[in-house]
Amino acid sequence: MNVDPLRLYAYLEKTRALVFDRVRGLNEEQYTRAFAIGPGSIARTLTHVMVSEWYYVQRMLGRDVPPYENWPVNEERPPAAAELERLWTNQSDETRRAIASIPDWNARLSYRVTTDEGKRIMVTATPADQFTQLVIHEVHHRAQVANMLRQLGAASLGDLDYNWMMFERKEVP
């Protein structure tokens, strides 16, 4: 079985666009309202997913990642919704280029991290592992955002299943 990473990423982009269609209709209070799920607000959750994507791409490319406090954006200071959408659109271009450039999806890449408990550990994963995490992570948090949007009374995101959004369909007699 071969999975096309660019096609799978296109699915994420399509579903993300639907999320931002709903988020654009929120006021600042709704966008930043605290919820007892996920990172705690739509603003923080979407920012968390975007910066995590940036991180996973850096790891897929075998790059060192600076300490979290030096990342370009972090969830503790989420940008306004319009700015986040702009930043993520730019990052998506980078992500697609990175995906297209991976020469060996099964190469083992190791890096050191410090856990929340302060332990130093070595992590080994392949670019395929990092990409899988990127996809599953976004889907997981998108469900949390959908729940928050529902609680705010926003229109449903509709059917976001891969098969509905990506399978070719045509009417037949």
N, C-alpha and C positions, 0 to 999 in steps of 0.2 A: 504494500500500500504506500502510495506517495501522496502526501498532503502538500498543497501549494501554499506556502506561507504568505505570499503576496495576496492570494485570493482570500485567505482567512483574515488577513489584516484588513482587506477591503470590507469584509463583513463587519469588523469592529468599527471601521469608519462610518459605514452606513447606519449602524445602530447608534453610534455616538451622535451623529447628526440629528437623529430623532430625539435623543435626550436633550440636546441643546435647543431644539425647536421648543420644547416645553420649558426649559430653564429661562429662555429669553422672555417668557411671559411672567416671570416672577419678579417681585420687587426685592429690594436689598434685604429686608427683614425676612422674607420667605427663603431667599437664597442662603442666608446665614443662620436660619432658625436651628436651634439645638434639637436633635433627636437622639433617642437612646439606642441607636443602631449605627453600625459602621464607624467611621471616624467622627461622626457626630453632627454633621450638617451636609447639605448638598455641596456647598462651597468647599468644605474640607475634603469630602469624599472624592469629588471630581479632581481636585488638585492632587490628592494622594495618588489617584490612578495615573494622572498625567506624569507626575514626577517618578512614579514607579516604572512607567514605560521608559522614560529617559534612562533610568538606572539599568533596567534589563537590557536595553540596547547597548549601553556602555559595556556591560558584561558579555553580551553576545559577541562584541567586537574585540574582547580581550583587553579592554582599557581599564586603567586604574580609575577608581571613583573617589572623589574627595570626600571628606567627612560630611555628614548630612547637613550640618549648619552652613556649609559652603556650596550647597546645591543651588542651581539657578532659581528655583522656586521651592517653597516647602509648604506643607499643609497647615502649619500654624499661622501662616500669613497668606491665606488664599487670595489670589487676585479677583477682581470683579469678574462677573460672568463673561462679559464681552471680551475682556482681556485674556481670560483663561481660554476661551474658544480660539482666539487669535493665536495665542502661544501654542496651543495643541495642534492647530492646523499647520503651523510651521514645523513643529516637532514631527508630525505625521510624515511630512516630506522627508525628513531625516530618517525616520524609522523605515520607510519604504526603501530608501537608498541602502540602508544598512542591511535589510533583509535580502535585497538583491545582490549584495556584495559578499555574503557568507560563502566561502569556498568549501567548507567542510562542516556540515551541521552536526557531525558526531565527534568533532575534536574535543578533547577533554581540556577544560580551562579551569585553573585553580586560582583562588584569591583568598586573602585573609580578611576577616571581618571581626568586629567587636560586638558581642551580643549585648542586649539590654542589661544583662546582669554583669557586664564588664569582662566577660571571658573572651579571649582571642581564639578564634577557630579558623580552620582552613576549610573552604567550601570548594568542591569540584563539581562542575556541571558542564554540559555541552551547550552550544548555541541553541540546539533544538530544545533542551530543557528550559533555557531562559525564555525562548519564544513561547513555549507551552505555558510557562508561568505568566508571561505577559498577557496571553489570551484569556486564560482561566481567571486570572486576577481581575481583569476588567469586567468580565461577565459577572463574577461574584459581586463586585461593588456596584455594577449597573443595577443589579436586582435591589440593592439597598437604596439606591437613588430612586428607582421606580416606586419603591415602598414610600419613601419620603414625599415624592411628588403626589402619590395617591392620597396621603394624609393631608396634603395642602389643597386637595381638590382639583389638581391639574388633570387634563385629559389623559387617558391611558396612552401608554407608548405603543399599544397594539401588539401584534404577534411579531416577536423579535427572533423567532427560531431561524436558525441557519437555513433550513430547507425552504422556508417561506421567502426569505430574502435573497437567496443565492441560486436556488435551482431554477433552471430555465423552464418556463411554462408557456404553453400556447393552447388556444382553444382548438378543439377537434370536433368534427361532425359526429 
